[in-house]
Amino acid sequence: MSEVDVQIPTAFDPFAEANAEDSGAGSKEYVHVRIQQRNGRKSLTTVQGLKKEFSYNKILKDLKKEFCCNGTVVQDPELGQVIQLQGDQRKNVSTFLVQAGIVKKEHIKIHGF
């Protein structure tokens, strides 16, 4: 009997770009705003790379109130704290972070379709 090479497709990793960019100098100063597809039309927006001096829970509370969505702060062993919001909030989050003075516009990278 012969062996058959079967290639199983792997799931899409939305954080693969950030892990590849970590090798470059100065890449830690960027705030990455991504979208992850869930079931059907459901999606999840993640914000990664905010400075540790900010209170993630206070930022999350303001984001949830401003955009009428739910969210949470997740502790990731590799990435640190990550803010997750329901829905596609990429543009909303980026404008909010700039207007609040948390991050400059040139330090935000928006990933997704």
N, CA, C and O atoms as a MOPAC input file, in Angstrom:
PM7 MOZYME 1SCF
protein

 N      0.83500 1    -1.16800 1     0.00000 1
 C      0.00000 1     0.00000 1     0.00000 1
 C      0.88600 1     1.23900 1     0.00000 1
 O      1.87500 1     1.29200 1     0.73200 1
 N      0.55000 1     2.21800 1    -0.79800 1
 C      1.37800 1     3.42200 1    -0.89700 1
 C      0.88100 1     4.50100 1     0.06700 1
 O     -0.30000 1     4.56900 1     0.40700 1
 N      1.81800 1     5.32900 1     0.48700 1
 C      1.45400 1     6.42800 1     1.37900 1
 C      0.96300 1     7.60800 1     0.54600 1
 O      1.51100 1     7.89300 1    -0.51900 1
 N     -0.04900 1     8.27700 1     1.02100 1
 C     -0.63000 1     9.41000 1     0.31800 1
 C     -0.33500 1    10.67700 1     1.11600 1
 O     -0.58100 1    10.73800 1     2.32100 1
 N      0.19700 1    11.69000 1     0.42200 1
 C      0.43500 1    12.96800 1     1.08000 1
 C     -0.85000 1    13.77500 1     1.06100 1
 O     -1.35100 1    14.14500 1    -0.00100 1
 N     -1.36800 1    14.03900 1     2.22700 1
 C     -2.59900 1    14.81000 1     2.35200 1
 C     -2.25600 1    16.13600 1     3.00900 1
 O     -1.66200 1    16.17800 1     4.08600 1
 N     -2.63900 1    17.21200 1     2.34600 1
 C     -2.39600 1    18.52700 1     2.91200 1
 C     -3.70500 1    19.04900 1     3.48400 1
 O     -4.68900 1    19.23400 1     2.76600 1
 N     -3.69500 1    19.27700 1     4.76400 1
 C     -4.88400 1    19.78200 1     5.43800 1
 C     -4.76200 1    21.29800 1     5.51900 1
 O     -3.75200 1    21.80600 1     6.00600 1
 N     -5.76800 1    22.02800 1     5.05200 1
 C     -5.67200 1    23.49000 1     5.13200 1
 C     -5.71300 1    23.94500 1     6.59400 1
 O     -6.47300 1    23.42400 1     7.41000 1
 N     -4.87400 1    24.92600 1     6.88800 1
 C     -4.81500 1    25.43100 1     8.26300 1
 C     -5.68300 1    26.67000 1     8.39400 1
 O     -6.01000 1    27.31600 1     7.39900 1
 N     -6.04200 1    26.98700 1     9.58400 1
 C     -6.87200 1    28.16400 1     9.85100 1
 C     -6.04300 1    29.42300 1     9.62900 1
 O     -4.82300 1    29.41800 1     9.79600 1
 N     -6.71800 1    30.49000 1     9.25300 1
 C     -6.06800 1    31.77200 1     9.03400 1
 C     -5.66000 1    32.37300 1    10.37600 1
 O     -6.47600 1    32.46000 1    11.29400 1
 N     -4.40700 1    32.78600 1    10.49100 1
 C     -3.91500 1    33.40500 1    11.72200 1
 C     -3.80900 1    34.91100 1    11.51700 1
 O     -2.89900 1    35.36900 1    10.82600 1
 N     -4.72300 1    35.69900 1    12.10500 1
 C     -4.68400 1    37.14600 1    11.89300 1
 C     -3.48900 1    37.82700 1    12.54900 1
 O     -3.17700 1    38.96900 1    12.21200 1
 N     -2.80600 1    37.14700 1    13.48600 1
 C     -1.66600 1    37.75300 1    14.16100 1
 C     -0.33600 1    37.36400 1    13.51500 1
 O      0.72500 1    37.71700 1    14.03000 1
 N     -0.37900 1    36.64200 1    12.39400 1
 C      0.85700 1    36.19800 1    11.75300 1
 C      1.68600 1    37.38000 1    11.26600 1
 O      2.91400 1    37.33700 1    11.33400 1
 N      1.03000 1    38.44700 1    10.77100 1
 C      1.76500 1    39.62000 1    10.29200 1
 C      2.51000 1    40.28900 1    11.42800 1
 O      3.65600 1    40.70000 1    11.24700 1
 N      1.89600 1    40.41100 1    12.58800 1
 C      2.53200 1    41.07100 1    13.73400 1
 C      3.73100 1    40.27200 1    14.21400 1
 O      4.75700 1    40.85100 1    14.56900 1
 N      3.61500 1    38.95000 1    14.22900 1
 C      4.72900 1    38.12600 1    14.67400 1
 C      5.89300 1    38.21000 1    13.69800 1
 O      7.05000 1    38.15700 1    14.11400 1
 N      5.60600 1    38.34100 1    12.41200 1
 C      6.65900 1    38.47500 1    11.41900 1
 C      7.30900 1    39.84700 1    11.50100 1
 O      8.50200 1    39.98100 1    11.23200 1
 N      6.54500 1    40.86500 1    11.86800 1
 C      7.07400 1    42.22500 1    11.92700 1
 C      7.83700 1    42.49400 1    13.20600 1
 O      8.54200 1    43.50000 1    13.29200 1
 N      7.72200 1    41.63500 1    14.20300 1
 C      8.38300 1    41.88100 1    15.47600 1
 C      9.89700 1    41.85800 1    15.35400 1
 O     10.59300 1    42.40800 1    16.20700 1
 N     10.41400 1    41.23400 1    14.31500 1
 C     11.85700 1    41.16100 1    14.16000 1
 C     12.45100 1    42.50800 1    13.76600 1
 O     13.63200 1    42.75200 1    14.01300 1
 N     11.65700 1    43.38500 1    13.16000 1
 C     12.15100 1    44.69400 1    12.74200 1
 C     12.30600 1    45.63500 1    13.91700 1
 O     11.62100 1    45.50100 1    14.93200 1
 N     13.22100 1    46.60000 1    13.77100 1
 C     13.45900 1    47.55300 1    14.85200 1
 C     12.33600 1    48.58300 1    14.89500 1
 O     11.92800 1    49.10700 1    13.85900 1
 N     11.84400 1    48.86800 1    16.08400 1
 C     10.82700 1    49.89500 1    16.25200 1
 C      9.42100 1    49.46200 1    15.90000 1
 O      8.53200 1    50.30900 1    15.82400 1
 N      9.18100 1    48.17800 1    15.68000 1
 C      7.83700 1    47.73800 1    15.31000 1
 C      6.91000 1    47.66500 1    16.51400 1
 O      5.69600 1    47.55700 1    16.34400 1
 N      7.44900 1    47.72100 1    17.71900 1
 C      6.63600 1    47.62900 1    18.93000 1
 C      5.81700 1    48.89100 1    19.16100 1
 O      4.87400 1    48.86500 1    19.95200 1
 N      6.14400 1    49.98600 1    18.50000 1
 C      5.43700 1    51.23500 1    18.75500 1
 C      4.11700 1    51.32800 1    18.00400 1
 O      3.37100 1    52.28600 1    18.20800 1
 N      3.80800 1    50.37700 1    17.15200 1
 C      2.56000 1    50.41200 1    16.39500 1
 C      1.41600 1    49.80400 1    17.19600 1
 O      1.60200 1    48.88600 1    17.99400 1
 N      0.22500 1    50.34800 1    16.95600 1
 C     -0.99700 1    49.77400 1    17.50000 1
 C     -1.68300 1    49.07100 1    16.33800 1
 O     -1.99300 1    49.70100 1    15.32700 1
 N     -1.92100 1    47.78200 1    16.47400 1
 C     -2.51100 1    46.98200 1    15.40700 1
 C     -4.00000 1    46.80700 1    15.67100 1
 O     -4.40300 1    46.34500 1    16.73800 1
 N     -4.81300 1    47.18300 1    14.68100 1
 C     -6.25900 1    47.01600 1    14.75700 1
 C     -6.63800 1    46.00400 1    13.68700 1
 O     -6.43400 1    46.24200 1    12.49700 1
 N     -7.19500 1    44.86400 1    14.12100 1
 C     -7.48800 1    43.77400 1    13.19600 1
 C     -8.94900 1    43.37100 1    13.27900 1
 O     -9.66100 1    43.71200 1    14.22300 1
 N     -9.37400 1    42.63000 1    12.25600 1
 C    -10.70400 1    42.03200 1    12.27100 1
 C    -10.53300 1    40.52500 1    12.12500 1
 O     -9.71400 1    40.05100 1    11.33700 1
 N    -11.31800 1    39.78400 1    12.89600 1
 C    -11.33100 1    38.33000 1    12.79700 1
 C    -12.74600 1    37.90300 1    12.45700 1
 O    -13.70800 1    38.36700 1    13.06900 1
 N    -12.86800 1    37.02600 1    11.48800 1
 C    -14.18000 1    36.53000 1    11.08600 1
 C    -14.61000 1    35.43200 1    12.02300 1
 O    -13.83600 1    34.52400 1    12.32500 1
 N    -15.84600 1    35.51100 1    12.48700 1
 C    -16.41600 1    34.46100 1    13.32500 1
 C    -17.36800 1    33.63200 1    12.48100 1
 O    -17.00000 1    33.21000 1    11.38500 1
 N    -18.56200 1    33.39100 1    12.95100 1
 C    -19.54100 1    32.58800 1    12.21200 1
 C    -20.33500 1    33.48900 1    11.27500 1
 O    -20.85600 1    34.52000 1    11.70100 1
 N    -20.42800 1    33.11900 1    10.03300 1
 C    -21.26300 1    33.85300 1     9.08100 1
 C    -20.85100 1    35.30200 1     8.95200 1
 O    -19.73100 1    35.60300 1     8.53900 1
 N    -21.76500 1    36.21000 1     9.30800 1
 C    -21.48300 1    37.64400 1     9.19400 1
 C    -20.92200 1    38.23100 1    10.48100 1
 O    -20.67300 1    39.43500 1    10.54700 1
 N    -20.72100 1    37.42100 1    11.48700 1
 C    -20.21200 1    37.90100 1    12.76900 1
 C    -18.70600 1    38.12500 1    12.68000 1
 O    -17.98700 1    37.35000 1    12.04900 1
 N    -18.24200 1    39.18900 1    13.31700 1
 C    -16.81300 1    39.47300 1    13.30300 1
 C    -16.38300 1    40.02800 1    14.65900 1
 O    -17.20600 1    40.37400 1    15.50600 1
 N    -15.07400 1    40.10000 1    14.83100 1
 C    -14.46900 1    40.52000 1    16.08000 1
 C    -13.32900 1    41.46400 1    15.74900 1
 O    -12.50300 1    41.14900 1    14.89300 1
 N    -13.26200 1    42.61000 1    16.40300 1
 C    -12.19100 1    43.57600 1    16.19000 1
 C    -11.23500 1    43.49300 1    17.37200 1
 O    -11.66800 1    43.52800 1    18.52400 1
 N     -9.92500 1    43.38200 1    17.09300 1
 C     -8.93000 1    43.31600 1    18.14800 1
 C     -7.99300 1    44.50300 1    18.06200 1
 O     -7.61300 1    44.92900 1    16.97100 1
 N     -7.62000 1    45.03900 1    19.22300 1
 C     -6.68700 1    46.15700 1    19.32200 1
 C     -5.51300 1    45.67500 1    20.15600 1
 O     -5.67400 1    45.26000 1    21.30400 1
 N     -4.31800 1    45.73800 1    19.55400 1
 C     -3.12700 1    45.21100 1    20.19800 1
 C     -2.01400 1    46.24500 1    20.09700 1
 O     -1.88800 1    46.92800 1    19.08200 1
 N     -1.21100 1    46.36000 1    21.14300 1
 C     -0.02300 1    47.19900 1    21.07500 1
 C     -0.13500 1    48.52700 1    21.79300 1
 O      0.75000 1    49.37100 1    21.65000 1
 N     -1.19300 1    48.74300 1    22.56000 1
 C     -1.27200 1    49.97000 1    23.34700 1
 C     -0.21300 1    49.92700 1    24.44300 1
 O      0.19600 1    48.85100 1    24.87900 1
 N      0.22500 1    51.09900 1    24.88300 1
 C      1.24100 1    51.14900 1    25.92900 1
 C      0.66900 1    50.61700 1    27.23900 1
 O     -0.52500 1    50.74500 1    27.50600 1
 N      1.53600 1    50.02200 1    28.04500 1
 C      1.09400 1    49.39800 1    29.28800 1
 C      0.67300 1    50.41700 1    30.33200 1
 O      0.00100 1    50.06800 1    31.30200 1
 N      1.05800 1    51.66900 1    30.14700 1
 C      0.70400 1    52.69400 1    31.13700 1
 C     -0.77500 1    53.07200 1    31.08300 1
 O     -1.29500 1    53.65800 1    32.03200 1
 N     -1.46100 1    52.74400 1    29.97900 1
 C     -2.88300 1    53.04600 1    29.86100 1
 C     -3.70900 1    51.98000 1    30.56400 1
 O     -3.31700 1    50.81500 1    30.62700 1
 N     -4.85500 1    52.39200 1    31.09300 1
 C     -5.78400 1    51.45300 1    31.69900 1
 C     -6.66500 1    50.85900 1    30.59300 1
 O     -7.52300 1    51.54300 1    30.03600 1
 N     -6.44700 1    49.61300 1    30.29500 1
 C     -7.18100 1    48.95100 1    29.21700 1
 C     -8.67700 1    48.89900 1    29.52600 1
 O     -9.50600 1    49.02400 1    28.62500 1
 N     -9.01300 1    48.71600 1    30.79100 1
 C    -10.43000 1    48.61200 1    31.15400 1
 C    -11.15200 1    49.93900 1    30.95600 1
 O    -12.31200 1    49.94600 1    30.54400 1
 N    -10.49800 1    51.05800 1    31.23900 1
 C    -11.12800 1    52.35900 1    31.02800 1
 C    -11.29800 1    52.65500 1    29.53900 1
 O    -12.32700 1    53.18900 1    29.12200 1
 N    -10.29200 1    52.31000 1    28.73900 1
 C    -10.39400 1    52.49400 1    27.28800 1
 C    -11.51900 1    51.63000 1    26.74200 1
 O    -12.31700 1    52.08400 1    25.92300 1
 N    -11.58000 1    50.37700 1    27.20000 1
 C    -12.63800 1    49.46800 1    26.75100 1
 C    -14.01400 1    50.00100 1    27.12300 1
 O    -14.94000 1    49.93400 1    26.31500 1
 N    -14.15900 1    50.52600 1    28.32800 1
 C    -15.44000 1    51.06400 1    28.76700 1
 C    -15.88200 1    52.21200 1    27.86900 1
 O    -17.05500 1    52.29400 1    27.50300 1
 N    -14.95200 1    53.10500 1    27.50700 1
 C    -15.29000 1    54.22400 1    26.62100 1
 C    -15.61700 1    53.75100 1    25.21100 1
 O    -16.52600 1    54.28100 1    24.57300 1
 N    -14.88100 1    52.75700 1    24.72200 1
 C    -15.14700 1    52.22000 1    23.38300 1
 C    -16.52500 1    51.57100 1    23.32600 1
 O    -17.27100 1    51.78100 1    22.36900 1
 N    -16.86500 1    50.78600 1    24.34100 1
 C    -18.16500 1    50.11300 1    24.36700 1
 C    -19.30600 1    51.12000 1    24.42000 1
 O    -20.33600 1    50.94000 1    23.77000 1
 N    -19.11400 1    52.17500 1    25.19400 1
 C    -20.15300 1    53.18800 1    25.32500 1
 C    -20.30000 1    54.00000 1    24.03700 1
 O    -21.41400 1    54.33400 1    23.63400 1
 N    -19.18300 1    54.31200 1    23.39900 1
 C    -19.19200 1    55.13500 1    22.19100 1
 C    -19.80400 1    54.40200 1    20.99800 1
 O    -20.56200 1    54.99600 1    20.23000 1
 N    -19.48400 1    53.12200 1    20.83800 1
 C    -19.88400 1    52.39100 1    19.63100 1
 C    -21.03300 1    51.42000 1    19.85600 1
 O    -21.39700 1    50.68700 1    18.93700 1
 N    -21.61300 1    51.39200 1    21.04700 1
 C    -22.75300 1    50.52300 1    21.36300 1
 C    -22.47300 1    49.06100 1    21.00900 1
 O    -23.24700 1    48.41900 1    20.29800 1
 N    -21.36500 1    48.55700 1    21.51300 1
 C    -21.01700 1    47.16300 1    21.27600 1
 C    -20.45000 1    46.57800 1    22.56400 1
 O    -20.15100 1    47.31300 1    23.50500 1
 N    -20.30600 1    45.28000 1    22.60500 1
 C    -19.73400 1    44.62300 1    23.76400 1
 C    -18.26300 1    44.35100 1    23.50400 1
 O    -17.82100 1    44.37100 1    22.35500 1
 N    -17.50700 1    44.09900 1    24.54900 1
 C    -16.08700 1    43.83500 1    24.39000 1
 C    -15.47400 1    43.31200 1    25.66000 1
 O    -16.12000 1    43.24600 1    26.70600 1
 N    -14.19900 1    42.93700 1    25.55300 1
 C    -13.47500 1    42.40500 1    26.70000 1
 C    -11.98500 1    42.63500 1    26.51400 1
 O    -11.52000 1    42.89700 1    25.40500 1
 N    -11.24000 1    42.53400 1    27.61100 1
 C     -9.78400 1    42.58700 1    27.57600 1
 C     -9.27900 1    41.17800 1    27.81600 1
 O     -9.61700 1    40.55400 1    28.82200 1
 N     -8.45900 1    40.66900 1    26.88200 1
 C     -7.95500 1    39.30600 1    26.95000 1
 C     -6.45400 1    39.36100 1    27.20600 1
 O     -5.73800 1    40.14100 1    26.57800 1
 N     -5.98500 1    38.53100 1    28.13100 1
 C     -4.55000 1    38.44000 1    28.41800 1
 C     -3.95900 1    37.31700 1    27.58000 1
 O     -4.29400 1    36.14800 1    27.77300 1
 N     -3.07100 1    37.67500 1    26.64000 1
 C     -2.42400 1    36.69000 1    25.78000 1
 C     -0.97600 1    36.54200 1    26.24100 1
 O     -0.32000 1    37.55000 1    26.50400 1
 N     -0.45700 1    35.32000 1    26.34700 1
 C      0.92500 1    35.15700 1    26.83500 1
 C      1.97600 1    35.78000 1    25.92200 1
 O      2.99300 1    36.26700 1    26.41600 1
 N      1.76500 1    35.78000 1    24.61100 1
 C      2.75200 1    36.33100 1    23.68700 1
 C      2.52800 1    37.81600 1    23.41400 1
 O      3.48600 1    38.58600 1    23.34500 1
 N      1.26800 1    38.22200 1    23.25800 1
 C      0.95800 1    39.56900 1    22.82100 1
 C      0.64200 1    40.53200 1    23.95300 1
 O      0.52600 1    41.73400 1    23.71500 1
 N      0.50300 1    40.04800 1    25.15700 1
 C      0.12700 1    40.91200 1    26.27000 1
 C     -1.38100 1    41.08200 1    26.30700 1
 O     -2.12100 1    40.15200 1    25.98800 1
 N     -1.84200 1    42.26900 1    26.69400 1
 C     -3.27000 1    42.51400 1    26.75800 1
 C     -3.80100 1    42.93600 1    25.39800 1
 O     -3.19400 1    43.75500 1    24.70900 1
 N     -4.93800 1    42.37100 1    25.02000 1
 C     -5.58100 1    42.65400 1    23.74400 1
 C     -7.03600 1    43.01500 1    24.01600 1
 O     -7.72700 1    42.31900 1    24.75900 1
 N     -7.49900 1    44.11600 1    23.40600 1
 C     -8.89900 1    44.51700 1    23.53100 1
 C     -9.67600 1    43.88600 1    22.39500 1
 O     -9.26900 1    43.98700 1    21.23700 1
 N    -10.79100 1    43.23400 1    22.70400 1
 C    -11.65300 1    42.63400 1    21.69200 1
 C    -13.00600 1    43.32400 1    21.73000 1
 O    -13.57900 1    43.52400 1    22.80100 1
 N    -13.52000 1    43.69000 1    20.54700 1
 C    -14.83000 1    44.32000 1    20.42300 1
 C    -15.67500 1    43.54300 1    19.42800 1
 O    -15.14700 1    42.96000 1    18.48100 1
 N    -16.98800 1    43.53400 1    19.64000 1
 C    -17.88300 1    42.87200 1    18.69500 1
 C    -18.06400 1    43.73400 1    17.46000 1
 O    -18.15100 1    44.95800 1    17.54700 1
 N    -18.11900 1    43.08500 1    16.32000 1
 C    -18.39100 1    43.78200 1    15.06400 1
 C    -17.13500 1    44.35200 1    14.42500 1
 O    -16.03800 1    44.25300 1    14.97600 1
 N    -17.31500 1    44.95700 1    13.24200 1
 C    -16.22000 1    45.58300 1    12.51300 1
 C    -16.10000 1    47.03200 1    12.97700 1
 O    -16.80400 1    47.90800 1    12.47500 1
 N    -15.22100 1    47.28000 1    13.92100 1
 C    -15.05400 1    48.60300 1    14.50800 1
 C    -13.68700 1    49.20200 1    14.17000 1
 O    -13.21100 1    50.08200 1    14.88700 1
 N    -13.04800 1    48.74300 1    13.09200 1
 C    -11.67900 1    49.17600 1    12.80100 1
 C    -11.56000 1    50.68000 1    12.62000 1
 O    -10.71000 1    51.31100 1    13.24700 1
 N    -12.39900 1    51.26200 1    11.77200 1
 C    -12.31700 1    52.71100 1    11.52600 1
 C    -12.71600 1    53.48900 1    12.76800 1
 O    -12.08700 1    54.49300 1    13.10300 1
 N    -13.75300 1    53.03300 1    13.45000 1
 C    -14.20600 1    53.71500 1    14.66000 1
 C    -13.11600 1    53.73400 1    15.72400 1
 O    -12.86900 1    54.76900 1    16.34300 1
 N    -12.46800 1    52.60300 1    15.93600 1
 C    -11.44100 1    52.51400 1    16.96600 1
 C    -10.25400 1    53.39900 1    16.61500 1
 O     -9.72000 1    54.09000 1    17.48400 1
 N     -9.83700 1    53.38700 1    15.36100 1
 C     -8.68000 1    54.19700 1    14.98100 1
 C     -8.95600 1    55.68600 1    15.15600 1
 O     -8.09800 1    56.41300 1    15.65700 1
 N    -10.13600 1    56.15400 1    14.75300 1
 C    -10.44600 1    57.57300 1    14.94000 1
 C    -10.59700 1    57.90800 1    16.42000 1
 O    -10.21200 1    58.99700 1    16.84600 1
 N    -11.15100 1    56.99300 1    17.20800 1
 C    -11.30300 1    57.23000 1    18.64300 1
 C     -9.93900 1    57.36600 1    19.31500 1
 O     -9.73600 1    58.27200 1    20.12400 1
 N     -9.00000 1    56.47300 1    18.98700 1
 C     -7.68100 1    56.51000 1    19.60800 1
 C     -6.92800 1    57.78700 1    19.25300 1
 O     -6.18800 1    58.32000 1    20.07900 1
 N     -7.11100 1    58.28100 1    18.03000 1
 C     -6.44700 1    59.52200 1    17.61500 1
 C     -7.08400 1    60.71900 1    18.29900 1
 O     -6.37500 1    61.59100 1    18.80300 1
 N     -8.41600 1    60.77500 1    18.32600 1
 C     -9.10900 1    61.91300 1    18.93700 1
 C     -8.89600 1    61.97000 1    20.44400 1
 O     -8.85400 1    63.06000 1    21.01500 1
 N     -8.76200 1    60.83200 1    21.09100 1
 C     -8.53800 1    60.80400 1    22.52900 1
 C     -7.08700 1    61.11600 1    22.88900 1
 O     -6.76900 1    61.32600 1    24.05900 1
 N     -6.21600 1    61.14600 1    21.89900 1
 C     -4.80800 1    61.45400 1    22.14100 1
 C     -4.01600 1    60.28100 1    22.67900 1
 O     -2.93900 1    60.46900 1    23.24500 1
 N     -4.52200 1    59.09100 1    22.51400 1
 C     -3.83000 1    57.90100 1    23.00800 1
 C     -2.69400 1    57.51200 1    22.06400 1
 O     -1.60200 1    57.15400 1    22.50600 1
 N     -2.96500 1    57.58800 1    20.75100 1
 C     -1.99000 1    57.18700 1    19.74300 1
 C     -2.02900 1    58.19900 1    18.60200 1
 O     -3.08400 1    58.75700 1    18.30000 1
 N     -0.88000 1    58.43600 1    17.96800 1
 C     -0.85600 1    59.28200 1    16.77800 1
 C     -1.31100 1    58.46900 1    15.57400 1
 O     -1.19200 1    57.24400 1    15.55200 1
 N     -1.82600 1    59.16200 1    14.58600 1
 C     -2.40800 1    58.47800 1    13.41700 1
 C     -1.37600 1    57.63700 1    12.67200 1
 O     -1.70500 1    56.56800 1    12.15700 1
 N     -0.13800 1    58.10500 1    12.61200 1
 C      0.88100 1    57.36100 1    11.86200 1
 C      1.37100 1    56.11400 1    12.60200 1
 O      2.12600 1    55.32300 1    12.03800 1
 N      0.95400 1    55.93200 1    13.84700 1
 C      1.35700 1    54.74800 1    14.61100 1
 C      0.26400 1    53.69100 1    14.67000 1
 O      0.36800 1    52.74200 1    15.44800 1
 N     -0.78300 1    53.83600 1    13.86200 1
 C     -1.87100 1    52.85500 1    13.82800 1
 C     -1.81300 1    52.08900 1    12.51700 1
 O     -1.75400 1    52.68400 1    11.44200 1
 N     -1.82900 1    50.76500 1    12.61300 1
 C     -1.89500 1    49.91300 1    11.42900 1
 C     -3.21700 1    49.16900 1    11.46800 1
 O     -3.52800 1    48.48100 1    12.44000 1
 N     -4.00100 1    49.31300 1    10.39000 1
 C     -5.29200 1    48.64000 1    10.29300 1
 C     -5.12200 1    47.44200 1     9.36700 1
 O     -4.69300 1    47.58800 1     8.22300 1
 N     -5.45700 1    46.27000 1     9.86500 1
 C     -5.34700 1    45.03000 1     9.08600 1
 C     -6.74000 1    44.50700 1     8.77500 1
 O     -7.69200 1    44.79700 1     9.50000 1
 N     -6.86000 1    43.75500 1     7.72300 1
 C     -8.13600 1    43.13700 1     7.38100 1
 C     -8.39200 1    43.21000 1     5.90000 1
 O     -7.53000 1    43.62800 1     5.12700 1
 N     -9.58100 1    42.80100 1     5.50500 1
 C     -9.92100 1    42.69200 1     4.09300 1
 C     -9.52000 1    43.94800 1     3.41600 1
 O     -9.71200 1    44.08600 1     2.20800 1

